[in-house]
Amino acid sequence: MPPRILLIGLPGTGKSSVGRRVAERLGVEFADSDSMIEVRAGRSIPRIFAEDGEPAFRQLEASVVADALTKFSGVLALGGGAVLTESTKQAIAASGIPVVLLHTQLATLANRVGTGAGRPLLADDPGHRLAELAAVREPVYRALAALVVDTERRSTGRVAEVIARLLDDLAEVREAPANE
């Protein structure tokens, strides 16, 4: 059974913390693709980047996400750059799984990620790198997302409530009979 929902967004938007809360509300499991990658590789993401480089990481990420899209039935948070791999983007689009984009202002994200420790793509000047990542990723996020939820000045619990309500509304729309 595929995931109930996919969470996407830039680093620091709250995908993991919100995802855990949404999973609690829905009574399902939570998984983060970055954690799944580390388990499969037996190494941390910074170590994978350092030893093998970003292309090898993205290949591993695509494999992990492809498996999760068919074998994991809870709430799945994707790493921020997962959607840049064409096969992953196509698999997400074809899956029919509701995709929720978590969005936050860049200044807030820079505060949340701090020095970027443990985040290889943010290691040198996180604020500037976040702006660069946003320019490339936002159009892809928006193309895939069924729903966009602003996490600016909202608690994790409040964002989870909003997502759960929107999912209920989306389910009702999907179940509504077509007009004849």
N, C-alpha and C positions, 0 to 999 in steps of 0.2 A: 504494500500500500504506500502511495507517495506521501510526502509531507503534507500537513494540513495548511501550512503557510511558510513562505520564504521571506526572510528579512534581509534587505540589502541597504547599503549606504556607505558613506565615507567612514574612515576610522574615527572613533569617538562619538558616533551618533547614538550609541547605546544598544547596538544590535544584540549583544550577549545578555546584558542585564535586562533589557526589555523582553527579549526572547524567553528568558527563564520565567518571567512574570506572566507572559501570555500563555506559556505552556501550563503553568499552574492553574490559571483561570480556565483553560480548556480541558484540563485533566489528562494531558499527554506529556510525552517526554520532550526534552529540549536537547538540541545538539548544535554545536558550532563547528563549521567546516574547518576552521583553523585547528581546533583541538583534534578533530578526526585525522587531519593531515599529520599532526605530531605523533599521534598514536600509530598510524600506519608506517611512518618513516622511522619511528623510534628516536627522533631528534626534534629539537625545538625549531620553530620557523626561522629565527635569526641564524641558527646553525646551518639549516638547509640553504638559505640564501648565501651564507659565507662560503660553504663548501661546494655547492653545486650551481649557484647562481639563480637568478629569477626565472629564466626559461624552464629549468628543470623543476623548480617549485610550481610554476603554472601548469606544467604537464601533470604533476602529481595531484595538484588541486583539482584539475579537470576530471581526473579519474575518481577521486574521492567524491566530488559533487555528483558525478554521473551515477555512482553507486547509491548515494544518499537519495537521489531523486526517485529511485525505484524501491529502495529497501527500508527507508526510515519514514515512520508515519507520524512524527510529532512536529514541533516547531523547529525550523532549521534556519540558523543565521549564517549567511555566507560572508567570507572574507571580502573586504572592500573591492579588491581587484578581480574577483572570480568572474565577474560578468564581462571582462575584457577578452577572455578566451572564447573564440568563435563557437567552438563545439558546446561550451557551457551555456553561452547566451542562447543558442538554438535549442538546446535541451530544455532550458527554463521556459522559453517562449512556447515550445510545443507541449509542455507538461500539463498546462491547464491549472497549475497550482497558483493560488492567489499570492502575488508578490507585493510586499509592502516596503516602500522606500521610507526610511527614517531620514529626516532632513533637519539640519541644524546650521546656524550661521557659522561661517568660517572662524570668526574670532572666538566663539564659544568652543568650537572643536579644538582650536589651538590651545586653549586653556585646559580642556579635558585631557588631551594627549601629552601635555607638558613637554618634556624633553624628547618624547618619541621613543623612550627606552623600550626595547623589545619589539619595536616596529621598524624593520629594516628600511622601508621606503620613506620613513620620516626622520631617519637618524641625523641628517644634516639640515637644520633649519626647518622644524616641523610646520610652522605657520606658512612659510613660502611653499613647501612641498604639498601641503593640504590644498592650497589654491591651485597649484598645477594639477593635482589629482582631480580636483573638482571639475576643472575645465574639460578634462578628458572623459571622466566617468559620468558626470551628471546627465548628459544626453542619453547615454546607454541606460542608466538607472531609470530615467523617466519613460523611456520607450518600453521597458519591461514591467514597470510598476502598474498594478491595478489600483493601488491606493498610495497616497503620499501622506505621511503623518509628521508634523512638525514636533520635534522634541525640545525645542527652545523653551526654557523656563517651565518645563513640565517635569514632574517627578516620574520615575520609572513606573510606579503604580498607575499614575494617571495615563501615561502613554499606553500601557497595557490595556487599561479600560477602554480607551478610544479604539484601539485595534480590535479588541474583542467585539465591541459594538459594531464597528464597520464590517467585520467578518460576518456577524449575524445578518446585517443588512444585505451584504453581498449574497449570502446564502438564500435569503428570501427572494432576491431578484432572480437568482438562477432557478429557483423552484416555481416562480410565478408562471401560470399557464400563458401560452402565447395567445394573442388576440386573433380571433378567426374572422 
